[in-house]
């Protein structure tokens, strides 16, 4: 378990980091460039020189089937996702971790969704929240929005609509447009169609291979650590001692670099991996 001081340092850094990313979006500066904050803490000094990771979403849903559907869909769409199974856990996550958006059910054990939402707003947490609920009445929707929700989607729902609403919430919160393409050298990725092409040749990738390549391309020229890859593609609780990252990188490298004289995915010993053209 992390000590209270370390957890507080991480939370403070995450809040500063999110503010800096938003400022860079508004000013037109590439948010993937190096960001440095002044902090006397040793831990903060280690983590402040960091990368810009893909967007992280909090999904609050007690129904395992619905949660799995939403979480897997968001991960396949390139997001890092955490799930809370009850209202107390949701409130704890929302107050301690900086998220880009949340999908919130209302009928939750321990603490209902509206109470979670109101307490987050009382604590000045500006997290964009999409309410996802079976309560479809006009009064329910109005109450949800008046309690601090930013959007409201009723069950049953189409994932494509949920994804579009989450993306719209993030665009409004950051006042920016999400890039539609990423590229390095002759490697190009279309984030909308999810097509990956190198030198005119289409590359077929599985969902985790695509997510890893997207993470590397968003941080092109800068090392991405194994811990960051685990956090983005799996979750916080995944065992960092396993070799799943190495296996995934090997699979991706065999598809992206094999048969090409110019190698784009490089290993930085003791650090992680980087995509670069030289």
Secondary structure, 3 states (H helix, E strand, C coil): CCCHHHHHHHHHHHHHHHHHHHHHHHHCCCCCCCCCCCCCCHHHHHHHCCCCCCCEEEEECCCHHHHHHHHHHHHHCCCEEEEECCHHHHHHHHHHCCCCEEEECCCCCCCCHHHHHHHHHHCCCCCCEEEEECCCCHHHHHHHHHCCCCEEEECCCCHHHHHHHHHHHHHHHHCCCCCCEEEECCEEEECCCCCEEECCEEECCCHHHHHHHHHHHHCCCCCEEHHHHHHHHCCCCCCCCCCHHHHHHHHHHHHHCCCCCCCCEEEECCCEEEECCC
